[in-house]
Amino acid sequence: MSKLREMIDTPALIYGHDELGVNECYGPEADDACPRVAVGQPVKCAGRWLRARGWNFKVGADSRRCPLATLGVVRLPRAMARARGGGKR
């Protein structure tokens, strides 16, 4: 398990309209990529419902960025953010 995934104590739940077929997600890898799909493809939860830390929303069908990272549910460690070109030095 990656260090980023270890930071999340409870996984997000991914489910369809009928709330069947629930999957768990621990968020993106350190490079902000979805570990469940090939680079450049929409995230695995695209077009499905996501429930995480009080949030319950539908992810855009063409979303290529992890919604957990976008909402700040997952926070990249400062050192990782610097490595990506963000954060303060």
C-alpha positions in Angstrom: 0.0 0.0 0.0 1.4 3.4 -0.9 2.1 6.1 1.7 -0.7 8.2 0.3 -3.2 5.4 0.7 -2.1 4.8 4.3 -3.1 8.4 5.1 -6.7 7.7 4.4 -8.3 5.8 7.3 -11.6 5.0 5.6 -11.9 4.3 2.0 -14.4 6.0 -0.3 -17.3 4.0 -1.5 -18.1 3.9 -5.3 -21.5 2.7 -6.4 -24.0 2.8 -9.3 -27.5 4.3 -9.5 -29.0 1.2 -7.9 -26.4 1.3 -5.1 -25.3 -2.3 -6.0 -21.8 -3.3 -6.9 -20.1 -1.2 -4.2 -16.3 -0.8 -4.5 -13.8 0.8 -2.2 -11.3 3.5 -3.2 -8.3 4.8 -1.3 -7.7 7.7 -3.7 -5.0 8.6 -6.1 -1.3 7.6 -6.2 1.3 10.2 -5.2 1.4 11.5 -8.8 -2.4 12.2 -8.5 -3.2 9.4 -11.0 -6.0 6.9 -10.5 -4.3 3.5 -9.8 -7.2 1.7 -11.4 -6.9 2.9 -15.0 -4.3 3.5 -17.7 -2.8 7.0 -17.9 -5.1 9.4 -19.9 -8.3 7.4 -19.3 -11.2 8.7 -17.1 -11.0 7.7 -13.4 -12.6 4.4 -12.5 -15.3 6.1 -10.5 -16.3 8.3 -13.6 -20.1 8.4 -14.0 -20.7 6.7 -10.7 -21.6 7.8 -7.2 -19.0 8.4 -4.6 -19.4 8.6 -0.8 -16.5 9.8 1.3 -16.2 11.5 4.6 -19.7 13.1 4.5 -19.6 13.8 0.8 -22.1 12.0 -1.5 -21.9 13.0 -5.2 -21.8 11.8 -8.8 -18.5 12.0 -10.5 -18.5 13.4 -14.1 -18.5 10.8 -16.8 -15.3 12.1 -18.4 -13.5 13.0 -15.2 -9.7 12.4 -15.5 -8.7 13.8 -12.1 -9.4 12.0 -8.8 -12.4 13.7 -7.1 -11.0 12.9 -3.7 -7.9 14.9 -4.4 -10.0 17.7 -6.0 -12.2 18.0 -2.9 -9.3 17.8 -0.5 -10.5 14.6 1.0 -7.0 13.3 0.3 -4.2 15.7 1.1 -0.8 15.1 -0.4 2.0 15.2 2.0 3.9 18.5 1.7 7.1 16.8 0.4 5.0 15.1 -2.4 3.3 18.4 -3.3 6.8 20.0 -3.6 8.0 17.2 -5.8 5.0 17.8 -8.1 5.8 21.5 -8.2 3.3 22.8 -5.7 3.4 23.8 -2.1 5.7 26.3 -0.4 9.4 25.7 0.1 
